[in-house]
Amino acid sequence: MAGRTAAHAALADLGRDVPAILTGSAREPLWPAGVVASLSHAGDFAVAVAAPLEHTDGVGIDIELARHAPELWDQATLPAERRWLQGIGDGVERDRMLLALFSAKEALYKAIFPRVGTYFGFEAASLTPAQGGFTARLVESLDEAYPPDRAIRIHCAWFGDLVRSWLVLPA
């Protein structure tokens, strides 16, 4: 509910609010024509972004509350990402970076899925740390504009116990 409220606010900022944000067959939000948008919620927090389609191919945002999530180790990471995470000595910091990596991949999915229209998993992109977030390199072809090795910048920042990841795809 809070995510939809945030989404209505983001759409209203564009002058494009709709009575209801419907859900598609893959449980994705269906945005008004000519708009790309993304929403996320965690605990009592919610966030959404929206932009006119003529300015970007997509936007993605994700938020996650800090937690120990060992299941993400196998579910969301590739071998190179696991090696990087293993090099982080402190268990708490490793947990935070694993969650940040997961959040970045979620934001990437939310930005690209509406464009390609087909499900793709966490293995579709390999992330490496970069200043202020990650650089994602696609491992598989998602469509003609998103072939293997396409680099995509994902911003990531912690606010207390909340990590926020976001990206804007070029038009």
N, C-alpha and C positions, 0 to 999 in steps of 0.2 A: 504494500500500500504506500509506504513512504517513498519507494522508488518511483512509482507512478506519479505521486505528487511532485517530486523533483522533476520528472520528465515534463509534466504539464507546465511547470515554471520555465523550464528551458525552452519549450515550444512557444510559450507566451512571449518570451523575450524576442523571438523571431516574428511575432505577430501571426503565428501558425497553430495556435492551440486547437485541439479537437475535443469533442465531448468525451470520447473514450479512446484509450490506446488499446487496440485489440492485440490478440496473441496469434501468431502464425502456427503452422503445423509442427515446426521444430521448437515451439515454445518461445520464439523470439518476439519482441515487441514489433508491431507493425506501425511504421511512422507515416505521417502524411506525405503525399506525393511531393517531390522536390526537396525533401528534408532527409538528412542523415542524422542519426542520434544514437545515444547509448545511455544506459542507466545501470546503477549498481546499488546494492544496499548490504549493510553488515551491522548486526545489532541494531542500535537506535539511529544509525547513520544512513543517509541516502544521498546520492549524487547523480546528476544527469548532465549531459552536454548535447547540444543540437547545433546544426549548421546548415546553411543552404547547400543543396547538392552542387550548384554551380561553382562553389568554392573548394570543395573537397570530395574525394571518392568515399570517405568514411571517417568516422570518429569512434574511438573506443575508450571506455573508462571502466575501471574496476577498483573497488575498495575491499580490504580484508582486515579483520581484527587480528592482532598478534595472538598466536597460539602455537602450541606444539602440534604439528601436523605431519607425522612421519609417513602417512599414507601418500603424501605428495611426492615423496622421494622416488617411488617407482611409477606413480601415475602421471607426473607432469614433467619429468626431467629426462634428458638424453644423456648418454654416457659422458660426453665432454662437460655438460653442465654439472653432473654428479662429481666429476674430478675437481672442478672449480670449487664446488661447495665443500668437498672433503678437505680442501686446503684452508678453509676457514677454521681456525683452531677453537674458538669459543663456541660451545653448543648453543647458547642463546643467540649469538650473532648468526650462526649457521641457520637456525630456525627462522630468524627474521629474513635472511636472504633467500631461503627456500620459499617462503611465503611471498616475498617481493617478486621472485621469478614466476611463481604461479600466477600472481596478480597481473603481471605484464603479459603473460600468455593469454589470460582471460581477456584483457583489453584488446589484444591483437585479434583474437577471434571475433569479438564484438564489432570491431571495425571492418573486418574483411568479409565475414559471413553474409551480411546483407547484399554485398556485391556479387559474390560467387554463388550463393544460394545452396551450397552443399556443405554438409558437416565435414570438418577436418579436425584431427586430434592435436594434442600437445606436441606430438612428434613432427608436425608440419614445419616447425621453426626451431632453430637452435639459437639460444640467447647467450650473449657474452656481456659482461659488465662494461658499462661506459659511464662517463661523467654524468651524474644525475639520472641514471637509469640503465637501460640495456640497448644493445643493438641486436635486432632479430635478423637472422638470415633464413630465408625460406629453404626448406629441405626438399619440398615437393612442389610441383606446379599446381597453383590454385586456379589460375586462368591465364590468358595471354599477357595481362598486365602484371601478374604476380607469379613469375617463373621461379624455378630454383635459383638460389643465391641472391635473390632480391633482398637488399638491406632495408630495414625499417627501423626507425628510431622510436623507442618507447621511453617515456619519462616516468620516473618513479620517485616518490618521496614519502618519508614517514612523518606523521603528525602524532606524536605520542605513541599510542599503541595501535594506530591505524595507518595502513599503507595505502597509498593511492597511486595507480598507474594509469597513464593516458597517452593517447597518440592521435595525430591527425594525418590522414593519408593525403598525398598530393592530389590535386584535381586532374 
